[in-house]
Amino acid sequence: MTFLNALLLWSAVHFLGDFAFQNDWMATKKTPSNYNPAKDCAGPWEVLVYHCATYTATFVIATTIMGNVPNPRAVLTIFTTHYVVDACKARRYLVKTIWLDQTLHLLTLVPLILLGWL
């Protein structure tokens, strides 16, 4: 598979995980300003973990469907970088726009593809 084909494939998986499989609760409650300790069962850091786990699971499932064993280093990198970028975005720290957020997520895929981890 060429680099461009791989980038398009994994970008599609990214958008599925980051948008299609992120429910309204995750999208809203991972932001601290939307947290109400009197009403919410999970804090924003915990909700962010749920979102990142769902996002990462999308990559694991896609890899498995393609007949490959998910690379543990890729899984850890995908989860960790998504967590850091989304934490910064949710707190409006350094990552202030959806465009920067998405660019950083997609740029994370490039070295993983080049290393053959995805």
N, C-alpha and C positions, 0 to 999 in steps of 0.2 A: 504494500500500500504506500502511495506517495505521501510526502509530508502534508501537502495541501488536502488530500483526501482524508488523512487522519485528523487534521485540524478541523475540517468541516464536520466529520463524524463526532469527535469529542466535544465540539462546540454545541452540536445539537443535543448531546447528552447533558451538557452543562445547562442549557436552557430548559430542558425537561426538569432537571433536578432543582434548579433555582427558581423556576416560575410555576410550572405545571404541578409539581409535587410539594410546593410550599403552600400550606393552607393559610387562610386569613388570620387564624390565631397566631401562627408562627410569625407571619409578616408583621403583625401589629405588636405582639407582646415581646418580641426580641428587642424592642426599643424601650429603654428605661423610662422615658416620659409617658409611656402608655401603661406602665405597671402600677397596679393598685394593690398594695399588700393586704388590704381588707377583703378584696374580692378574688384575687388571682391565686391559683393553686401553685403556680411556678413563677419564679423570678425571671428577669430578662436573660441572665447568663444561662440558666437552665433551658429556656426556650431556644436560645441560640444553639445549644448543644443538640437539641432535638432536630432543629432545621439542618445543621451541618451533618448530622448522622443520616438524615433522609437524603440530603444532597449526595453524600458520599456513597450511600447504598445504590443510588442510580448508576454510578460508575461501576460499582462491583457487579451489579446485575447485568449491565451492558457488556462488560468484559466476559462474564460467564456465558451469556447468550452467544457471544462470538466464539465460544469454545476455548477460551483462555482462562488461566488461573490468575486472579487479580494479584498484582505485585503489592506486597505489604508496604513497601516504601512509597509507592504511588498512593495507596489508600491513606496512609498517614499524612503525606504531603497535601493531598486534596482536602482532607478534613481540617488540618491545621491552618492552611492558608485561607480557606474559606472562613473559618472561625475568626481569624485575625482581621481580615478585610471587612467582614460583616459587623464585627464588634466596633470597628472604627467608623463604619458607615452609620450604624444605629446610634452611635454617640456623637456623630458629626465631628469626629476627630480625624483630621487629615483627609479622609474620604468623605467628601461632602455631596457628591452627585452620583446618580445611578450610572452615568456614563463611565466615571472613573472606577466605580465598583465593578462594573461588568468588564471593563478593560483589564483590570488587575486579575480578575478570575480567569479570563481567557488567556492572558499572558502566562499564568501559572501552568497552563496546559502545554505550552511550547517546549520547555525543557523536559517535561515528562515524556512527550512524544519523541524528542530528539534522543533521549536516553534509552528509548525502547521500553519504558515502564508502562506506557499505554499503547 
